[in-house]
Amino acid sequence: MGRYSKLTPKIPVCLLLQATFYEDRNFQGRSYECSSDCNDIHTHLSRCNSCRVDNGCFVAYDRQNFMGNQVFLRRGEYSDFQRMGSMTGMMGMPMMDTIRSCRMIPMHRGQFRMKIFERENYGGQSHELMDDCDSLQDRYMMSDCQSCNVMDGHWLMFEQPYYKGRMMYVRPGEYRNLRDTGSSNMMRISSIRRITDVC
């Protein structure tokens, strides 16, 4: 029996990522438990006005198929999406009418690396990031970032310096034109932060 228990790996609780979305504010009404990406929450609920994240991190979008304005949700309670600007642990839009889709963010334990470019299609000046940058203008004299290649890790890009304003989530991959992704209504990118949260 002892040998069997050694061979059975324990699954850490934090690997069981989960968020529960509710139709009404203050965690009322019908609910939908989510432990993976969901491209249209409205197939489960008629609307979504509050959420509780039990483990892990998620990005929520105000349009289906991971499009539109975004908010970053870490473990915690979000009792009213229309008044989220003052809530602890939330980054992105100060308020959203509803949540239509959400993406689970896998935990990343290695290094972080991203190459950013001033212009679309990897044009203009470029720089490699391995840590947070609270102002592209101050650090690199770059007024904007229009394309990037994310080699390692998961990142949040913000419209304003110091991680404020609208936000865009990027995961490993190539982004030839960040304006064209359709996943955000951002006009420019001024600061970038790694997602280092642990559940």
Protein Blocks (a to p, Z undefined) as FASTA:
>chain_A
ZZmmmmmccddfklmgcddddfbghhiajddddfbdcfblklmbmbdfbdcdfbdcdddd
fbehhiajdddddedddfbfklmmmpghiacjfbdfbdfbdcdddddfbdcdddddfbgh
hiajddddfbdcfbfklmnopabdfbdcdfbdcddddfbghhiajdddddedddfblkln
opaccfbdfbdcddfbdZZ
